Amino acid sequence: MGFVASIEQRIYCCLVGAACMSSLSIAGTNIFLALGAIGFLHRAWRKHDDLPGRLSGISRFLWVPYLLLALAALLSIAGAPHPLADLLDFGNSYLLRPLPFLLVVLFVREGKKARGLALAMAASVGLNALLAIGQWLMHDMAYGARWSGGIFYMAQGTILAAALPIALLLIMREKKYRACCTLLFLLLAAAFLLNGTRGAWVASLAVMSVIAFVGLKWKSFLAGTVAMVLLVGAGFTLIPPIHDRMETILHYQKEHSYSERALLWKSSAAMLMDHPLTGVGQGEFRDAYQTKYIRPEAKEPWLGHAHDNVVHAFAETGILGGMAFLAFWVSTVYCAIRSWRRHHDTASLAMAALIMAFMLHGLTEYTWGGATQSKFLFLALGICVAFQNIRSAGGSDFHS
């Protein structure tokens, strides 16, 4: 193995470490990503002439909207009251969090390595699900609390909302992994119920329905739909805590968290009205909300985000940033669907499921702003793009 190849191997090992930590510990994830970044700088110093060619594997439907989004966020800082802090927030949000995507696309160029990363992420999600179930068992199977393993329950909710549809997709399309993925699906489903994040439940069910509709013949889809309705109905009627939690989805007008979100969204609209072009500034939502825009009837004055990805983007970065944010996500979904229509590959459909789950849950939660779930997202997106590039180059793909 040559010197450059050995550097790339060390970067890959760091990515595997980050994947193993992705659903367990953000601190552990950051340590491995920092080591991977150092390896990347070393690799670029020793040999960099081939890196632009490797970056060409990223579709323009991904990188052009993302650059426009980052530029809009940067422009919003110009008139913000805390520009230095906002620049640091910008660097964290738009440079560091996408780092795993960049490292995977640059240095994961073999099917075996891409499958290894995917397996490491699956192991991380599964292990954290076991931890959540263990927490529940250790507390005498107490209901009412929210068990989420080693990470924040909202972060786990977002991750499981994406992981369950992808596990279902693998069950449908990959016979080689069907048994393992079925066990993983059941494990994640149990942890998902204990997590109790309603927006994630709705998002995951919606995405699984889309995946099943696209990936199954109509008879199988009909049977699966009936089974899903019966399963959800059983949980709704037979398990009181789940029944109570699901009931709040149907009767949201009486739920405190929904009314508080409505107040947040009204405050966000006021921010946009006062700063229509560039918003209050990247990273300024918390300060603006708590000091100026909080409504008198709000009962949670400590909140620091809009509990909605799109609303938050418009409030912080104005019309420019909000439209760029929407363009980025629509373009990313389009990129995945276009690849699926051309090649009918598992990776492209998994990419679409990942994005849809992330953004659907983001209608009631600020999933874009969470470090754990955003780094999980970019790492998983990187793996999907790596599989697509490997397939395009004629290498071994998911099926090998």
C-alpha positions as CSV (number, residue, x, y, z in Angstrom):
1,M,0.0,0.0,0.0
2,G,1.4,3.4,-1.0
3,F,1.7,6.3,1.3
4,V,-1.4,8.2,-0.1
5,A,-3.4,5.0,0.0
6,S,-2.5,4.5,3.6
7,I,-3.7,8.0,4.4
8,E,-7.0,7.2,2.7
9,Q,-7.3,4.0,4.7
10,R,-6.9,6.0,7.9
11,I,-9.6,8.4,6.8
12,Y,-11.9,5.5,6.1
13,C,-11.2,4.1,9.5
14,C,-12.2,7.5,11.0
15,L,-15.4,7.4,9.0
16,V,-16.2,4.0,10.3
17,G,-15.7,5.2,13.8
18,A,-17.9,8.2,13.1
19,A,-20.6,5.9,11.7
20,C,-20.4,3.6,14.7
21,M,-20.9,6.7,17.0
22,S,-23.5,8.4,14.8
23,S,-26.5,7.3,16.9
24,L,-24.7,6.9,20.2
25,S,-22.6,10.0,21.0
26,I,-22.2,13.3,19.2
27,A,-18.9,13.7,21.1
28,G,-17.6,10.4,19.8
29,T,-18.8,11.3,16.3
30,N,-17.0,14.7,16.5
31,I,-13.7,13.0,17.6
32,F,-13.6,10.7,14.7
33,L,-14.6,13.4,12.2
34,A,-11.9,15.7,13.5
35,L,-9.3,12.9,13.0
36,G,-10.8,12.4,9.5
37,A,-10.5,16.1,8.8
38,I,-6.8,16.0,9.8
39,G,-6.3,13.0,7.5
40,F,-8.0,14.9,4.7
41,L,-5.7,17.9,5.1
42,H,-2.7,15.6,5.1
43,R,-4.0,13.8,2.0
44,A,-4.6,17.2,0.2
45,W,-1.1,18.4,1.2
46,R,0.6,15.2,-0.2
47,K,-1.6,14.8,-3.3
48,H,-4.5,17.0,-4.3
49,D,-4.5,17.0,-8.1
50,D,-7.1,14.2,-8.2
51,L,-9.5,15.7,-5.7
52,P,-11.5,18.0,-8.1
53,G,-12.2,15.0,-10.3
54,R,-13.5,13.0,-7.4
55,L,-15.8,15.9,-6.4
56,S,-17.3,15.8,-9.9
57,G,-19.3,12.8,-8.6
58,I,-21.5,15.2,-6.6
59,S,-24.5,16.2,-8.8
60,R,-24.9,19.9,-9.5
61,F,-28.5,19.4,-8.2
62,L,-26.8,18.9,-4.8
63,W,-23.9,21.3,-4.6
64,V,-25.3,24.4,-6.5
65,P,-28.4,24.8,-4.3
66,Y,-26.3,24.1,-1.2
67,L,-23.8,26.8,-2.1
68,L,-26.7,29.3,-2.7
69,L,-28.1,28.3,0.7
70,A,-24.7,28.9,2.4
71,L,-24.3,32.2,0.6
72,A,-27.7,33.4,1.7
73,A,-26.9,32.4,5.3
74,L,-23.6,34.3,5.0
75,L,-25.3,37.4,3.6
76,S,-27.8,37.4,6.5
77,I,-24.9,38.0,9.0
78,A,-24.0,41.4,7.4
79,G,-26.6,43.3,9.4
80,A,-26.9,41.0,12.4
81,P,-26.1,42.3,16.0
82,H,-23.5,39.6,16.8
83,P,-21.6,39.0,13.5
84,L,-18.6,37.1,15.1
85,A,-20.8,34.6,16.9
86,D,-22.9,34.3,13.8
87,L,-19.9,33.5,11.7
88,L,-18.9,30.8,14.1
89,D,-22.4,29.4,13.9
90,F,-22.2,29.6,10.1
91,G,-19.0,27.6,10.0
92,N,-20.4,25.0,12.3
93,S,-23.6,24.6,10.3
94,Y,-22.4,24.9,6.7
95,L,-18.8,23.7,6.9
96,L,-18.3,21.2,9.7
97,R,-21.6,19.4,9.7
98,P,-21.5,18.5,6.0
99,L,-17.9,17.3,6.5
100,P,-18.8,13.6,6.6
101,F,-20.6,13.9,3.3
102,L,-17.4,15.4,1.7
103,L,-15.1,12.7,3.2
104,V,-17.3,9.8,2.1
105,V,-17.7,11.1,-1.5
106,L,-13.9,11.7,-1.8
107,F,-12.5,8.6,-0.2
108,V,-15.1,5.8,-0.3
109,R,-14.8,4.5,-3.8
110,E,-15.3,0.8,-3.4
111,G,-18.6,-1.1,-2.8
112,K,-17.0,-3.1,0.0
113,K,-16.1,0.1,1.9
114,A,-19.5,1.7,1.3
115,R,-21.3,-1.4,2.6
116,G,-19.0,-1.3,5.6
117,L,-20.0,2.2,6.4
118,A,-23.7,1.5,5.9
119,L,-23.3,-1.6,8.3
120,A,-21.6,0.6,10.9
121,M,-24.4,3.1,10.8
122,A,-27.0,0.4,11.0
123,A,-25.2,-1.1,14.0
124,S,-25.1,2.3,15.7
125,V,-28.8,2.8,15.2
126,G,-29.6,-0.7,16.4
127,L,-27.4,-0.5,19.5
128,N,-28.9,2.8,20.5
129,A,-32.4,1.2,20.1
130,L,-31.3,-1.6,22.4
131,L,-30.0,1.0,24.9
132,A,-33.4,2.7,24.8
133,I,-35.3,-0.6,25.4
134,G,-32.8,-1.4,28.2
135,Q,-33.6,2.0,29.9
136,W,-37.2,1.2,29.7
137,L,-36.7,-2.3,31.3
138,M,-34.4,-0.9,34.0
139,H,-37.2,1.5,35.0
140,D,-39.6,-1.4,35.5
141,M,-41.2,-0.8,32.0
142,A,-42.5,2.6,33.1
143,Y,-44.6,4.4,30.6
144,G,-44.9,8.1,30.1
145,A,-41.2,8.8,30.0
146,R,-39.3,9.0,26.7
147,W,-36.4,6.6,26.2
148,S,-33.8,7.4,23.6
149,G,-30.5,5.6,24.5
150,G,-27.4,7.8,24.5
151,I,-28.8,10.8,22.5
152,F,-31.5,13.4,22.8
153,Y,-35.0,11.9,22.1
154,M,-35.7,14.3,19.3
155,A,-32.5,13.4,17.6
156,Q,-33.3,9.7,18.0
157,G,-36.8,10.3,16.7
158,T,-35.4,11.9,13.5
159,I,-32.9,9.2,13.0
160,L,-35.5,6.4,13.5
161,A,-38.0,8.2,11.2
162,A,-35.4,7.7,8.4
163,A,-33.9,4.4,9.5
164,L,-37.2,2.5,9.5
165,P,-38.2,3.3,5.9
166,I,-34.7,2.4,4.8
167,A,-34.8,-0.9,6.7
168,L,-38.2,-1.6,5.0
169,L,-36.7,-0.8,1.6
170,L,-33.8,-3.3,2.2
171,I,-36.3,-5.9,3.3
172,M,-38.2,-5.4,0.0
173,R,-35.3,-5.2,-2.4
174,E,-32.2,-7.0,-0.9
175,K,-32.8,-10.7,-0.3
176,K,-29.2,-11.1,1.0
177,Y,-30.0,-8.8,3.9
178,R,-33.7,-9.6,4.4
179,A,-33.5,-11.6,7.6
180,C,-31.1,-9.2,9.4
181,C,-33.0,-6.1,8.2
182,T,-36.3,-7.6,9.4
183,L,-34.9,-8.1,12.9
184,L,-33.4,-4.6,12.8
185,F,-36.8,-3.2,11.7
186,L,-38.6,-4.8,14.6
187,L,-36.0,-3.6,17.1
188,L,-36.2,-0.1,15.7
189,A,-40.0,-0.1,15.7
190,A,-40.0,-1.0,19.4
191,A,-37.6,1.8,20.3
192,F,-39.5,4.2,18.1
193,L,-42.7,3.6,20.1
194,L,-40.8,4.2,23.4
195,N,-39.3,7.4,21.9
196,G,-42.7,9.0,21.7
197,T,-41.9,11.6,19.1
198,R,-45.2,12.1,17.3
199,G,-44.0,14.2,14.4
200,A,-41.4,11.5,13.7
201,W,-44.0,8.8,13.9
202,V,-46.2,10.6,11.2
203,A,-43.1,11.3,9.1
204,S,-41.9,7.7,9.1
205,L,-45.3,6.2,8.4
206,A,-45.7,8.6,5.4
207,V,-42.3,7.8,4.0
208,M,-42.8,4.0,4.5
209,S,-46.1,4.3,2.6
210,V,-44.3,6.0,-0.3
211,I,-41.5,3.4,-0.2
212,A,-43.9,0.5,-0.2
213,F,-46.0,2.0,-3.0
214,V,-42.9,2.5,-5.2
215,G,-41.2,-0.7,-4.3
216,L,-44.0,-3.3,-4.2
217,K,-46.5,-4.7,-6.6
218,W,-50.1,-3.5,-5.9
219,K,-51.2,-6.7,-4.1
220,S,-48.2,-6.7,-1.8
221,F,-48.7,-3.0,-1.2
222,L,-52.4,-3.5,-0.3
223,A,-51.5,-6.4,2.1
224,G,-48.8,-4.3,3.7
225,T,-51.1,-1.3,4.1
226,V,-53.7,-3.5,5.8
227,A,-51.0,-4.9,8.1
228,M,-49.8,-1.5,8.9
229,V,-53.3,-0.2,9.7
230,L,-53.9,-3.2,12.0
231,L,-50.6,-2.7,13.7
232,V,-51.1,1.0,14.3
233,G,-54.7,0.3,15.4
234,A,-53.5,-2.3,17.9
235,G,-51.0,0.1,19.3
236,F,-53.6,2.8,19.5
237,T,-56.3,0.7,21.3
238,L,-54.4,-1.9,23.3
239,I,-51.4,0.0,24.8
240,P,-52.7,2.9,26.9
241,P,-49.5,5.1,26.8
242,I,-49.2,4.8,23.0
243,H,-53.0,5.4,22.7
244,D,-52.7,8.6,24.8
245,R,-49.7,9.8,22.8
246,M,-51.4,9.1,19.4
247,E,-54.6,10.7,20.5
248,T,-52.8,14.0,20.9
249,I,-52.0,13.9,17.2
250,L,-55.8,13.8,16.4
251,H,-56.7,16.3,19.0
252,Y,-53.8,18.7,18.6
253,Q,-55.8,21.8,19.5
254,K,-55.8,20.7,23.2
255,E,-52.0,19.9,23.2
256,H,-49.7,22.5,24.9
257,S,-46.7,21.8,22.7
258,Y,-48.7,22.5,19.5
259,S,-50.1,25.8,20.9
260,E,-46.5,26.8,21.9
261,R,-45.3,26.0,18.3
262,A,-48.1,28.1,16.9
263,L,-46.8,31.0,19.0
264,L,-43.3,30.4,17.8
265,W,-44.4,30.5,14.2
266,K,-46.3,33.8,14.8
267,S,-43.1,35.3,16.3
268,S,-41.1,33.9,13.3
269,A,-43.5,35.6,10.9
270,A,-43.0,38.9,12.8
271,M,-39.2,38.5,12.4
272,L,-39.7,38.0,8.6
273,M,-41.9,41.0,8.4
274,D,-39.4,43.2,10.1
275,H,-36.4,41.8,8.1
276,P,-37.9,40.5,4.9
277,L,-34.8,40.1,2.7
278,T,-32.1,38.6,5.0
279,G,-34.0,37.8,8.3
280,V,-32.7,38.4,11.8
281,G,-29.4,36.8,10.9
282,Q,-27.9,33.3,10.8
283,G,-27.7,32.0,14.4
284,E,-29.8,35.0,15.8
285,F,-33.2,33.3,16.3
286,R,-32.7,32.5,20.0
287,D,-31.7,36.1,20.9
288,A,-34.3,37.7,18.7
289,Y,-37.1,35.5,20.0
290,Q,-36.2,35.8,23.7
291,T,-35.5,39.5,23.8
292,K,-37.9,41.0,21.3
293,Y,-40.4,38.7,19.5
294,I,-41.7,36.4,22.2
295,R,-45.4,36.8,22.6
296,P,-46.9,37.6,26.0
297,E,-48.9,34.3,26.2
298,A,-45.9,32.1,25.5
299,K,-45.2,29.7,28.4
300,E,-41.7,28.5,27.3
301,P,-39.6,31.7,27.0
302,W,-36.3,29.6,26.9
303,L,-37.0,28.2,23.4
304,G,-34.3,28.9,20.8
305,H,-35.6,27.6,17.5
306,A,-38.8,27.7,15.5
307,H,-39.6,24.0,15.7
308,D,-39.9,24.0,11.9
309,N,-37.0,23.9,9.5
310,V,-38.6,26.1,6.8
311,V,-40.0,28.6,9.3
312,H,-36.7,28.9,11.0
313,A,-34.9,29.4,7.7
314,F,-37.2,32.2,6.7
315,A,-36.9,33.9,10.2
316,E,-33.1,33.7,10.4
317,T,-32.1,34.3,6.7
318,G,-35.2,36.0,5.2
319,I,-36.7,35.4,1.8
320,L,-33.3,34.8,0.2
321,G,-32.3,32.1,2.7
322,G,-35.8,30.6,3.0
323,M,-36.2,30.2,-0.7
324,A,-32.6,28.8,-1.0
325,F,-33.4,26.3,1.8
326,L,-36.5,25.1,0.0
327,A,-34.6,25.0,-3.3
328,F,-31.9,22.9,-1.7
329,W,-34.3,20.2,-0.4
330,V,-36.5,20.1,-3.4
331,S,-33.4,19.8,-5.6
332,T,-32.0,17.0,-3.4
333,V,-35.2,15.0,-3.6
334,Y,-35.3,15.6,-7.4
335,C,-31.7,14.3,-7.6
336,A,-32.6,11.1,-5.8
337,I,-35.8,10.5,-7.8
338,R,-34.1,11.2,-11.1
339,S,-31.4,8.6,-10.2
340,W,-34.0,6.1,-9.1
341,R,-36.0,6.5,-12.4
342,R,-32.8,6.0,-14.4
343,H,-31.3,3.1,-12.5
344,H,-33.9,1.7,-10.1
345,D,-31.1,1.3,-7.5
346,T,-31.6,0.8,-3.8
347,A,-29.2,3.7,-2.9
348,S,-31.2,6.3,-4.8
349,L,-34.5,5.2,-3.2
350,A,-32.8,5.2,0.2
351,M,-31.6,8.7,-0.4
352,A,-35.1,9.9,-1.2
353,A,-36.5,8.2,1.9
354,L,-33.8,9.8,4.1
355,I,-34.5,13.3,2.8
356,M,-38.2,13.0,3.0
357,A,-38.2,11.6,6.5
358,F,-35.8,14.4,7.7
359,M,-37.9,17.1,6.1
360,L,-41.3,15.8,7.1
361,H,-40.2,15.5,10.7
362,G,-38.8,19.0,10.2
363,L,-42.3,20.4,9.8
364,T,-42.7,20.2,13.6
365,E,-39.1,20.1,14.8
366,Y,-35.9,21.9,13.9
367,T,-34.1,18.8,12.6
368,W,-31.7,20.9,10.5
369,G,-30.3,22.5,13.6
370,G,-29.5,19.4,15.6
371,A,-25.8,18.4,15.5
372,T,-26.5,14.6,16.0
373,Q,-29.2,14.3,13.3
374,S,-27.7,16.6,10.8
375,K,-24.3,14.8,10.9
376,F,-26.2,11.5,10.6
377,L,-28.0,12.9,7.6
378,F,-24.9,14.1,5.8
379,L,-23.0,10.8,6.5
380,A,-25.9,8.8,5.2
381,L,-26.3,11.0,2.1
382,G,-22.6,10.6,1.5
383,I,-23.0,6.8,1.5
384,C,-25.9,7.0,-0.9
385,V,-23.9,9.2,-3.3
386,A,-20.9,6.9,-2.9
387,F,-23.0,3.9,-4.0
388,Q,-24.3,5.9,-7.0
389,N,-20.8,6.8,-8.0
390,I,-19.5,3.3,-7.6
391,R,-22.3,2.0,-9.7
392,S,-21.6,4.6,-12.4
393,A,-17.9,3.6,-12.4
394,G,-18.9,-0.1,-13.0
395,G,-17.9,-1.2,-9.5
396,S,-19.7,-3.5,-7.1
397,D,-22.8,-2.0,-5.6
398,F,-25.3,-2.8,-2.8
399,H,-26.1,-6.2,-4.3
400,S,-22.5,-7.6,-4.2
